[in-house]
């Protein structure tokens, strides 16, 4: 097969979701169900994808266009929605004339893997069939179309649940809704579809019977792992799929050399990278867009989002958001690093420290109870307990700059904009409102006054 086109059916509302959001856009580990399906299609060899939209079609289109690889996606609008056969009829005018294999997918099957699709496509190519479908055996097949086979196991057709007889409902082999078609025979079969059924819809499944009547060879490939083709129809199923997806991701990282102490309480999105010999402790969240180096220890209660951590980083009870953390940094416990922060190697941001848009030089320490925002801190700086940058005057943000090897006494306030030179020393309890030269000692606090016998006079 030289040119594979994937048609993804994504027109339905998903009434059982009880949501204004189209079903295929509901997220699974920070990505929509539809995004997983499109990625699997691309990785299996589809050179173009056609997404059939309907309910909130503009919203679905905008979501797809924001995805990587969206340049290969085209769209067809199904209005009104008259069944799966009608959806494919809507898509067919947009299929490239060079297409020699049409892969039909459902937008609500996010667990479907590229490996399964690749094997399915190879089987179809080797079979010489006009159509092939993926099936599986379910212990409780209620709600699915049943696969009807002949005495020799040949595929005869598919019957939907609402149109099935009692004997047909007893069949446990179900249709997944995933097909491969040869485009020529498919066009002929689609032209023959009718809506003479209980739903008054044009069923894509009826193309199988139509192709058989015309004498075309057909294939049904039974998949061992039924979970892969499970469609998501409500939030209970969405949650179960999320748990399965998370197990897959965690197992893959463990096989790649990452230790996850309790895989049931480590939540790792699909779009992350983690280096070997890193340890992930319980109750951790690693969000999409994050990169973690080798030999790190991501401690209990850590949440990392869209951030890059170097090698040997140790975190505990920390929130790190859209920031860069250098090698061998120590973060936490109870530390928040807000967007735009950049820590060089061997930095310590300790107990109850908050950083915001702060650049911290190598080897500097902010051990506890400090806020550093809109600041550039040099290397080898020690910032004492309780020190803060006063960076906001109610209208504008201003910067604090502290030079290399400065020593900041406890409970210091920097009223920005302010510059502190290299190797300067700031006395504890100071409120610094002006620049401090290199090597200088700055003390900015009221003179202590002792009132003798004050309490005796008061009594």
Order of alpha helices (4+ residues) and beta strands (2+ residues): beta-beta-beta-alpha-beta-alpha-beta-alpha-beta-alpha-beta-beta-beta-alpha-beta-alpha-alpha-beta-alpha-beta-beta-beta-beta-beta-beta-beta-beta-beta-beta-beta-beta-beta-beta-beta-beta-beta-beta-beta-beta-beta-beta-beta-beta-beta-beta-alpha
